Amino acid sequence: MVVNVIGEQIPQEEIDAYVDYGKKKYSDRNIRSMTVTVDGEFVDLKYEFDDVPFDRIRRITGYLVGTLDRFNNGKRAEEHDRVKHSV
C-alpha cells in the first residue's frame, strides 16, 4: 500500500495507526493507496481501493446464472436450442 502524507510531517507510528484503522474499517476491500492530509490538529484520510471483480449474471431459461458449467445436459440442450434475439 502506498501512503502519501500532505502537509506537516507526522511520526511513522501515527501513519501505521491510520493504516491499521483503514484496514479494520474496510476489511472487506483491498486498499491500494492512502492519502493523509495534515492541517494543524485536523487529519483527513482518503483511501483508494482496488477494483472489485465483476461477474456477469444472465437470465437463461428462467434461472439467474453466471456460467453454464453447473447445468445438466438437459438444461444445456435447452439453452443451445433457444432463440437468441439481437437488438
Biopython code that builds the backbone (N, CA, C, O; Angstrom):
import numpy as np
from Bio.PDB.StructureBuilder import StructureBuilder

atoms = [
    (1, "MET", "N", (0.853, -1.178, 0.000)),
    (1, "MET", "CA", (0.000, 0.000, 0.000)),
    (1, "MET", "C", (0.896, 1.237, 0.000)),
    (1, "MET", "O", (1.893, 1.306, 0.719)),
    (2, "VAL", "N", (0.519, 2.194, -0.812)),
    (2, "VAL", "CA", (1.251, 3.455, -0.899)),
    (2, "VAL", "C", (0.573, 4.459, 0.024)),
    (2, "VAL", "O", (-0.644, 4.635, -0.031)),
    (3, "VAL", "N", (1.362, 5.119, 0.876)),
    (3, "VAL", "CA", (0.824, 6.122, 1.796)),
    (3, "VAL", "C", (1.482, 7.460, 1.466)),
    (3, "VAL", "O", (2.704, 7.590, 1.526)),
    (4, "ASN", "N", (0.669, 8.444, 1.120)),
    (4, "ASN", "CA", (1.145, 9.804, 0.841)),
    (4, "ASN", "C", (0.733, 10.712, 1.994)),
    (4, "ASN", "O", (-0.420, 10.693, 2.425)),
    (5, "VAL", "N", (1.672, 11.500, 2.486)),
    (5, "VAL", "CA", (1.386, 12.450, 3.562)),
    (5, "VAL", "C", (1.531, 13.849, 2.984)),
    (5, "VAL", "O", (2.575, 14.207, 2.438)),
    (6, "ILE", "N", (0.460, 14.641, 3.113)),
    (6, "ILE", "CA", (0.444, 16.017, 2.607)),
    (6, "ILE", "C", (0.329, 16.954, 3.805)),
    (6, "ILE", "O", (-0.463, 16.721, 4.719)),
    (7, "GLY", "N", (1.119, 17.999, 3.785)),
    (7, "GLY", "CA", (1.092, 18.958, 4.893)),
    (7, "GLY", "C", (2.267, 18.725, 5.808)),
    (7, "GLY", "O", (3.402, 18.570, 5.356)),
    (8, "GLU", "N", (1.994, 18.700, 7.077)),
    (8, "GLU", "CA", (3.045, 18.553, 8.085)),
    (8, "GLU", "C", (3.548, 17.111, 8.145)),
    (8, "GLU", "O", (2.846, 16.175, 7.763)),
    (9, "GLN", "N", (4.764, 16.956, 8.628)),
    (9, "GLN", "CA", (5.323, 15.626, 8.858)),
    (9, "GLN", "C", (4.706, 15.028, 10.120)),
    (9, "GLN", "O", (4.498, 15.725, 11.113)),
    (10, "ILE", "N", (4.420, 13.741, 10.067)),
    (10, "ILE", "CA", (3.890, 13.041, 11.235)),
    (10, "ILE", "C", (4.753, 11.807, 11.484)),
    (10, "ILE", "O", (5.380, 11.288, 10.560)),
    (11, "PRO", "N", (4.787, 11.338, 12.730)),
    (11, "PRO", "CA", (5.614, 10.164, 13.044)),
    (11, "PRO", "C", (5.110, 8.899, 12.336)),
    (11, "PRO", "O", (3.928, 8.789, 12.012)),
    (12, "GLN", "N", (6.016, 7.956, 12.104)),
    (12, "GLN", "CA", (5.668, 6.703, 11.433)),
    (12, "GLN", "C", (4.638, 5.907, 12.233)),
    (12, "GLN", "O", (3.803, 5.222, 11.643)),
    (13, "GLU", "N", (4.682, 5.984, 13.554)),
    (13, "GLU", "CA", (3.696, 5.274, 14.380)),
    (13, "GLU", "C", (2.280, 5.775, 14.099)),
    (13, "GLU", "O", (1.333, 4.990, 14.080)),
    (14, "GLU", "N", (2.140, 7.075, 13.883)),
    (14, "GLU", "CA", (0.823, 7.644, 13.583)),
    (14, "GLU", "C", (0.352, 7.179, 12.204)),
    (14, "GLU", "O", (-0.824, 6.859, 12.025)),
    (15, "ILE", "N", (1.252, 7.140, 11.244)),
    (15, "ILE", "CA", (0.900, 6.646, 9.905)),
    (15, "ILE", "C", (0.456, 5.194, 9.995)),
    (15, "ILE", "O", (-0.552, 4.811, 9.401)),
    (16, "ASP", "N", (1.208, 4.383, 10.742)),
    (16, "ASP", "CA", (0.847, 2.971, 10.911)),
    (16, "ASP", "C", (-0.522, 2.817, 11.574)),
    (16, "ASP", "O", (-1.278, 1.907, 11.235)),
    (17, "ALA", "N", (-0.841, 3.704, 12.518)),
    (17, "ALA", "CA", (-2.145, 3.659, 13.184)),
    (17, "ALA", "C", (-3.267, 3.972, 12.187)),
    (17, "ALA", "O", (-4.327, 3.349, 12.235)),
    (18, "TYR", "N", (-3.039, 4.932, 11.286)),
    (18, "TYR", "CA", (-4.046, 5.253, 10.266)),
    (18, "TYR", "C", (-4.222, 4.098, 9.287)),
    (18, "TYR", "O", (-5.337, 3.814, 8.850)),
    (19, "VAL", "N", (-3.127, 3.437, 8.943)),
    (19, "VAL", "CA", (-3.216, 2.268, 8.050)),
    (19, "VAL", "C", (-4.003, 1.150, 8.721)),
    (19, "VAL", "O", (-4.868, 0.542, 8.090)),
    (20, "ASP", "N", (-3.719, 0.872, 9.987)),
    (20, "ASP", "CA", (-4.461, -0.156, 10.724)),
    (20, "ASP", "C", (-5.939, 0.188, 10.823)),
    (20, "ASP", "O", (-6.797, -0.685, 10.688)),
    (21, "TYR", "N", (-6.234, 1.463, 11.060)),
    (21, "TYR", "CA", (-7.629, 1.918, 11.131)),
    (21, "TYR", "C", (-8.349, 1.651, 9.813)),
    (21, "TYR", "O", (-9.471, 1.145, 9.800)),
    (22, "GLY", "N", (-7.695, 1.995, 8.707)),
    (22, "GLY", "CA", (-8.312, 1.774, 7.394)),
    (22, "GLY", "C", (-8.522, 0.309, 7.091)),
    (22, "GLY", "O", (-9.548, -0.065, 6.522)),
    (23, "LYS", "N", (-7.563, -0.530, 7.461)),
    (23, "LYS", "CA", (-7.698, -1.970, 7.223)),
    (23, "LYS", "C", (-8.834, -2.571, 8.036)),
    (23, "LYS", "O", (-9.526, -3.472, 7.563)),
    (24, "LYS", "N", (-9.034, -2.078, 9.261)),
    (24, "LYS", "CA", (-10.137, -2.573, 10.085)),
    (24, "LYS", "C", (-11.481, -2.052, 9.581)),
    (24, "LYS", "O", (-12.459, -2.798, 9.525)),
    (25, "LYS", "N", (-11.527, -0.775, 9.217)),
    (25, "LYS", "CA", (-12.782, -0.178, 8.765)),
    (25, "LYS", "C", (-13.240, -0.756, 7.436)),
    (25, "LYS", "O", (-14.434, -0.980, 7.236)),
    (26, "TYR", "N", (-12.299, -1.000, 6.522)),
    (26, "TYR", "CA", (-12.620, -1.524, 5.199)),
    (26, "TYR", "C", (-12.031, -2.923, 5.040)),
    (26, "TYR", "O", (-11.322, -3.199, 4.072)),
    (27, "SER", "N", (-12.326, -3.797, 5.986)),
    (27, "SER", "CA", (-11.741, -5.139, 5.975)),
    (27, "SER", "C", (-12.189, -5.971, 4.780)),
    (27, "SER", "O", (-11.508, -6.928, 4.411)),
    (28, "ASP", "N", (-13.322, -5.627, 4.168)),
    (28, "ASP", "CA", (-13.822, -6.389, 3.029)),
    (28, "ASP", "C", (-13.276, -5.892, 1.690)),
    (28, "ASP", "O", (-13.611, -6.457, 0.650)),
    (29, "ARG", "N", (-12.445, -4.851, 1.690)),
    (29, "ARG", "CA", (-11.892, -4.288, 0.459)),
    (29, "ARG", "C", (-10.376, -4.182, 0.567)),
    (29, "ARG", "O", (-9.825, -4.096, 1.665)),
    (30, "ASN", "N", (-9.707, -4.190, -0.586)),
    (30, "ASN", "CA", (-8.249, -4.079, -0.610)),
    (30, "ASN", "C", (-7.872, -2.623, -0.899)),
    (30, "ASN", "O", (-8.240, -2.076, -1.939)),
    (31, "ILE", "N", (-7.143, -2.006, 0.017)),
    (31, "ILE", "CA", (-6.758, -0.602, -0.122)),
    (31, "ILE", "C", (-5.505, -0.519, -0.991)),
    (31, "ILE", "O", (-4.478, -1.116, -0.668)),
    (32, "ARG", "N", (-5.595, 0.223, -2.094)),
    (32, "ARG", "CA", (-4.464, 0.416, -3.000)),
    (32, "ARG", "C", (-3.535, 1.495, -2.477)),
    (32, "ARG", "O", (-2.320, 1.303, -2.439)),
    (33, "SER", "N", (-4.096, 2.636, -2.072)),
    (33, "SER", "CA", (-3.278, 3.732, -1.566)),
    (33, "SER", "C", (-4.089, 4.554, -0.571)),
    (33, "SER", "O", (-5.315, 4.463, -0.499)),
    (34, "MET", "N", (-3.361, 5.353, 0.185)),
    (34, "MET", "CA", (-3.990, 6.178, 1.206)),
    (34, "MET", "C", (-3.289, 7.531, 1.216)),
    (34, "MET", "O", (-2.062, 7.603, 1.155)),
    (35, "THR", "N", (-4.075, 8.600, 1.291)),
    (35, "THR", "CA", (-3.531, 9.946, 1.386)),
    (35, "THR", "C", (-3.920, 10.525, 2.735)),
    (35, "THR", "O", (-5.098, 10.576, 3.090)),
    (36, "VAL", "N", (-2.914, 10.958, 3.478)),
    (36, "VAL", "CA", (-3.127, 11.577, 4.793)),
    (36, "VAL", "C", (-2.826, 13.062, 4.632)),
    (36, "VAL", "O", (-1.686, 13.446, 4.367)),
    (37, "THR", "N", (-3.845, 13.890, 4.793)),
    (37, "THR", "CA", (-3.667, 15.339, 4.708)),
    (37, "THR", "C", (-3.716, 15.903, 6.117)),
    (37, "THR", "O", (-4.715, 15.768, 6.824)),
    (38, "VAL", "N", (-2.615, 16.541, 6.514)),
    (38, "VAL", "CA", (-2.497, 17.086, 7.872)),
    (38, "VAL", "C", (-2.586, 18.602, 7.799)),
    (38, "VAL", "O", (-1.846, 19.244, 7.054)),
    (39, "ASP", "N", (-3.525, 19.182, 8.602)),
    (39, "ASP", "CA", (-3.683, 20.629, 8.673)),
    (39, "ASP", "C", (-3.819, 21.004, 10.145)),
    (39, "ASP", "O", (-4.925, 21.080, 10.679)),
    (40, "GLY", "N", (-2.697, 21.234, 10.781)),
    (40, "GLY", "CA", (-2.713, 21.560, 12.207)),
    (40, "GLY", "C", (-3.141, 20.364, 13.019)),
    (40, "GLY", "O", (-2.477, 19.328, 13.011)),
    (41, "GLU", "N", (-4.260, 20.505, 13.728)),
    (41, "GLU", "CA", (-4.784, 19.402, 14.534)),
    (41, "GLU", "C", (-5.715, 18.492, 13.752)),
    (41, "GLU", "O", (-6.125, 17.449, 14.261)),
    (42, "PHE", "N", (-6.055, 18.867, 12.528)),
    (42, "PHE", "CA", (-7.006, 18.098, 11.731)),
    (42, "PHE", "C", (-6.275, 17.185, 10.758)),
    (42, "PHE", "O", (-5.270, 17.562, 10.154)),
    (43, "VAL", "N", (-6.808, 15.974, 10.623)),
    (43, "VAL", "CA", (-6.245, 14.987, 9.704)),
    (43, "VAL", "C", (-7.371, 14.459, 8.835)),
    (43, "VAL", "O", (-8.426, 14.073, 9.338)),
    (44, "ASP", "N", (-7.144, 14.444, 7.525)),
    (44, "ASP", "CA", (-8.117, 13.910, 6.577)),
    (44, "ASP", "C", (-7.515, 12.664, 5.939)),
    (44, "ASP", "O", (-6.380, 12.696, 5.463)),
    (45, "LEU", "N", (-8.275, 11.559, 5.928)),
    (45, "LEU", "CA", (-7.819, 10.308, 5.337)),
    (45, "LEU", "C", (-8.617, 10.023, 4.077)),
    (45, "LEU", "O", (-9.848, 10.059, 4.090)),
    (46, "LYS", "N", (-7.914, 9.740, 2.991)),
    (46, "LYS", "CA", (-8.574, 9.402, 1.734)),
    (46, "LYS", "C", (-7.995, 8.079, 1.251)),
    (46, "LYS", "O", (-6.779, 7.920, 1.145)),
    (47, "TYR", "N", (-8.892, 7.122, 0.955)),
    (47, "TYR", "CA", (-8.477, 5.793, 0.538)),
    (47, "TYR", "C", (-8.820, 5.570, -0.924)),
    (47, "TYR", "O", (-9.860, 6.025, -1.401)),
    (48, "GLU", "N", (-7.955, 4.873, -1.629)),
    (48, "GLU", "CA", (-8.246, 4.401, -2.981)),
    (48, "GLU", "C", (-8.203, 2.885, -2.932)),
    (48, "GLU", "O", (-7.262, 2.297, -2.398)),
    (49, "PHE", "N", (-9.233, 2.252, -3.495)),
    (49, "PHE", "CA", (-9.377, 0.804, -3.400)),
    (49, "PHE", "C", (-9.099, 0.137, -4.746)),
    (49, "PHE", "O", (-9.236, 0.749, -5.805)),
    (50, "ASP", "N", (-8.707, -1.131, -4.673)),
    (50, "ASP", "CA", (-8.566, -1.933, -5.886)),
    (50, "ASP", "C", (-9.946, -2.159, -6.487)),
    (50, "ASP", "O", (-10.957, -2.129, -5.785)),
    (51, "ASP", "N", (-9.971, -2.382, -7.783)),
    (51, "ASP", "CA", (-11.233, -2.658, -8.458)),
    (51, "ASP", "C", (-11.818, -3.977, -7.962)),
    (51, "ASP", "O", (-11.089, -4.922, -7.661)),
    (52, "VAL", "N", (-13.140, -4.024, -7.881)),
    (52, "VAL", "CA", (-13.836, -5.225, -7.457)),
    (52, "VAL", "C", (-14.097, -6.078, -8.695)),
    (52, "VAL", "O", (-14.615, -5.573, -9.691)),
    (53, "PRO", "N", (-13.743, -7.375, -8.649)),
    (53, "PRO", "CA", (-14.013, -8.211, -9.814)),
    (53, "PRO", "C", (-15.513, -8.283, -10.088)),
    (53, "PRO", "O", (-16.323, -8.331, -9.162)),
    (54, "PHE", "N", (-15.863, -8.289, -11.351)),
    (54, "PHE", "CA", (-17.260, -8.254, -11.762)),
    (54, "PHE", "C", (-17.594, -9.541, -12.501)),
    (54, "PHE", "O", (-16.925, -9.897, -13.470)),
    (55, "ASP", "N", (-18.627, -10.236, -12.045)),
    (55, "ASP", "CA", (-19.111, -11.434, -12.726)),
    (55, "ASP", "C", (-20.406, -11.101, -13.429)),
    (55, "ASP", "O", (-21.319, -10.524, -12.837)),
    (56, "ARG", "N", (-20.479, -11.466, -14.691)),
    (56, "ARG", "CA", (-21.690, -11.226, -15.458)),
    (56, "ARG", "C", (-22.734, -12.262, -15.079)),
    (56, "ARG", "O", (-22.442, -13.457, -15.038)),
    (57, "ILE", "N", (-23.935, -11.813, -14.804)),
    (57, "ILE", "CA", (-25.043, -12.712, -14.491)),
    (57, "ILE", "C", (-26.112, -12.517, -15.561)),
    (57, "ILE", "O", (-26.522, -11.397, -15.865)),
    (58, "ARG", "N", (-26.552, -13.644, -16.123)),
    (58, "ARG", "CA", (-27.575, -13.596, -17.167)),
    (58, "ARG", "C", (-28.783, -14.405, -16.725)),
    (58, "ARG", "O", (-28.687, -15.272, -15.857)),
    (59, "ARG", "N", (-29.911, -14.111, -17.333)),
    (59, "ARG", "CA", (-31.119, -14.892, -17.081)),
    (59, "ARG", "C", (-31.286, -15.834, -18.256)),
    (59, "ARG", "O", (-31.578, -15.415, -19.376)),
    (60, "ILE", "N", (-31.097, -17.117, -17.980)),
    (60, "ILE", "CA", (-31.199, -18.130, -19.026)),
    (60, "ILE", "C", (-32.225, -19.160, -18.593)),
    (60, "ILE", "O", (-32.121, -19.735, -17.509)),
    (61, "THR", "N", (-33.205, -19.390, -19.435)),
    (61, "THR", "CA", (-34.270, -20.375, -19.209)),
    (61, "THR", "C", (-34.875, -20.257, -17.814)),
    (61, "THR", "O", (-35.176, -21.261, -17.168)),
    (62, "GLY", "N", (-35.049, -19.020, -17.359)),
    (62, "GLY", "CA", (-35.694, -18.779, -16.076)),
    (62, "GLY", "C", (-34.780, -18.787, -14.875)),
    (62, "GLY", "O", (-35.250, -18.620, -13.750)),
    (63, "TYR", "N", (-33.476, -18.978, -15.078)),
    (63, "TYR", "CA", (-32.536, -19.029, -13.973)),
    (63, "TYR", "C", (-31.522, -17.896, -14.110)),
    (63, "TYR", "O", (-31.136, -17.539, -15.223)),
    (64, "LEU", "N", (-31.092, -17.331, -12.987)),
    (64, "LEU", "CA", (-30.003, -16.364, -12.989)),
    (64, "LEU", "C", (-28.700, -17.139, -12.837)),
    (64, "LEU", "O", (-28.484, -17.811, -11.828)),
    (65, "VAL", "N", (-27.833, -17.043, -13.845)),
    (65, "VAL", "CA", (-26.595, -17.817, -13.830)),
    (65, "VAL", "C", (-25.423, -16.947, -14.252)),
    (65, "VAL", "O", (-25.594, -15.971, -14.982)),
    (66, "GLY", "N", (-24.246, -17.302, -13.793)),
    (66, "GLY", "CA", (-23.016, -16.658, -14.240)),
    (66, "GLY", "C", (-22.383, -17.450, -15.360)),
    (66, "GLY", "O", (-21.933, -16.879, -16.353)),
    (67, "THR", "N", (-22.346, -18.786, -15.205)),
    (67, "THR", "CA", (-21.807, -19.670, -16.234)),
    (67, "THR", "C", (-22.737, -20.867, -16.377)),
    (67, "THR", "O", (-23.613, -21.095, -15.542)),
    (68, "LEU", "N", (-22.535, -21.616, -17.433)),
    (68, "LEU", "CA", (-23.393, -22.780, -17.692)),
    (68, "LEU", "C", (-22.785, -24.070, -17.150)),
    (68, "LEU", "O", (-23.355, -25.140, -17.360)),
    (69, "ASP", "N", (-21.667, -24.006, -16.471)),
    (69, "ASP", "CA", (-20.978, -25.223, -16.046)),
    (69, "ASP", "C", (-21.754, -26.037, -15.017)),
    (69, "ASP", "O", (-21.469, -27.222, -14.844)),
    (70, "ARG", "N", (-22.718, -25.443, -14.334)),
    (70, "ARG", "CA", (-23.498, -26.186, -13.341)),
    (70, "ARG", "C", (-24.790, -26.758, -13.923)),
    (70, "ARG", "O", (-25.532, -27.442, -13.218)),
    (71, "PHE", "N", (-25.067, -26.487, -15.193)),
    (71, "PHE", "CA", (-26.268, -27.017, -15.833)),
    (71, "PHE", "C", (-26.062, -28.489, -16.175)),
    (71, "PHE", "O", (-24.959, -28.903, -16.532)),
    (72, "ASN", "N", (-27.138, -29.281, -16.063)),
    (72, "ASN", "CA", (-27.075, -30.657, -16.527)),
    (72, "ASN", "C", (-27.269, -30.677, -18.050)),
    (72, "ASN", "O", (-27.486, -29.632, -18.663)),
    (73, "ASN", "N", (-27.191, -31.861, -18.653)),
    (73, "ASN", "CA", (-27.257, -31.965, -20.115)),
    (73, "ASN", "C", (-28.576, -31.446, -20.669)),
    (73, "ASN", "O", (-28.598, -30.839, -21.740)),
    (74, "GLY", "N", (-29.677, -31.673, -19.957)),
    (74, "GLY", "CA", (-30.979, -31.202, -20.427)),
    (74, "GLY", "C", (-31.047, -29.681, -20.484)),
    (74, "GLY", "O", (-31.521, -29.116, -21.470)),
    (75, "LYS", "N", (-30.571, -29.009, -19.420)),
    (75, "LYS", "CA", (-30.579, -27.540, -19.410)),
    (75, "LYS", "C", (-29.606, -26.981, -20.443)),
    (75, "LYS", "O", (-29.890, -25.955, -21.060)),
    (76, "ARG", "N", (-28.462, -27.638, -20.644)),
    (76, "ARG", "CA", (-27.520, -27.178, -21.672)),
    (76, "ARG", "C", (-28.153, -27.264, -23.055)),
    (76, "ARG", "O", (-27.988, -26.359, -23.873)),
    (77, "ALA", "N", (-28.881, -28.356, -23.319)),
    (77, "ALA", "CA", (-29.557, -28.507, -24.611)),
    (77, "ALA", "C", (-30.650, -27.459, -24.769)),
    (77, "ALA", "O", (-30.830, -26.906, -25.853)),
    (78, "GLU", "N", (-31.384, -27.185, -23.686)),
    (78, "GLU", "CA", (-32.429, -26.158, -23.718)),
    (78, "GLU", "C", (-31.830, -24.786, -24.033)),
    (78, "GLU", "O", (-32.401, -24.028, -24.817)),
    (79, "GLU", "N", (-30.697, -24.466, -23.437)),
    (79, "GLU", "CA", (-30.039, -23.193, -23.694)),
    (79, "GLU", "C", (-29.521, -23.130, -25.134)),
    (79, "GLU", "O", (-29.597, -22.087, -25.783)),
    (80, "HIS", "N", (-28.997, -24.252, -25.625)),
    (80, "HIS", "CA", (-28.454, -24.301, -27.002)),
    (80, "HIS", "C", (-29.572, -24.136, -28.040)),
    (80, "HIS", "O", (-29.356, -23.540, -29.095)),
    (81, "ASP", "N", (-30.770, -24.665, -27.739)),
    (81, "ASP", "CA", (-31.880, -24.654, -28.701)),
    (81, "ASP", "C", (-32.716, -23.373, -28.651)),
    (81, "ASP", "O", (-33.545, -23.157, -29.536)),
    (82, "ARG", "N", (-32.529, -22.543, -27.669)),
    (82, "ARG", "CA", (-33.378, -21.351, -27.554)),
    (82, "ARG", "C", (-33.071, -20.332, -28.657)),
    (82, "ARG", "O", (-31.978, -20.318, -29.223)),
    (83, "VAL", "N", (-34.039, -19.501, -28.942)),
    (83, "VAL", "CA", (-33.884, -18.478, -29.983)),
    (83, "VAL", "C", (-33.247, -17.265, -29.347)),
    (83, "VAL", "O", (-33.754, -16.719, -28.367)),
    (84, "LYS", "N", (-32.132, -16.851, -29.914)),
    (84, "LYS", "CA", (-31.432, -15.676, -29.397)),
    (84, "LYS", "C", (-31.801, -14.474, -30.266)),
    (84, "LYS", "O", (-31.638, -14.504, -31.486)),
    (85, "HIS", "N", (-32.295, -13.427, -29.626)),
    (85, "HIS", "CA", (-32.722, -12.225, -30.336)),
    (85, "HIS", "C", (-31.619, -11.194, -30.297)),
    (85, "HIS", "O", (-30.938, -11.043, -29.283)),
    (86, "SER", "N", (-31.439, -10.478, -31.401)),
    (86, "SER", "CA", (-30.446, -9.399, -31.420)),
    (86, "SER", "C", (-31.162, -8.068, -31.331)),
    (86, "SER", "O", (-32.350, -7.970, -31.639)),
    (87, "VAL", "N", (-30.446, -7.057, -30.913)),
    (87, "VAL", "CA", (-31.028, -5.730, -30.728)),
    (87, "VAL", "C", (-30.807, -4.898, -31.965)),
    (87, "VAL", "O", (-31.224, -3.741, -32.013)),
]
sb = StructureBuilder()
sb.init_structure("model")
sb.init_model(0)
sb.init_chain("A")
sb.init_seg("    ")
for serial, (resi, resn, name, xyz) in enumerate(atoms, 1):
    if name == "N":
        sb.init_residue(resn, " ", resi, " ")
    sb.init_atom(name, np.array(xyz, "f"), 0.0, 1.0, " ", f" {name:<3s}", serial, name[0])
structure = sb.get_structure()
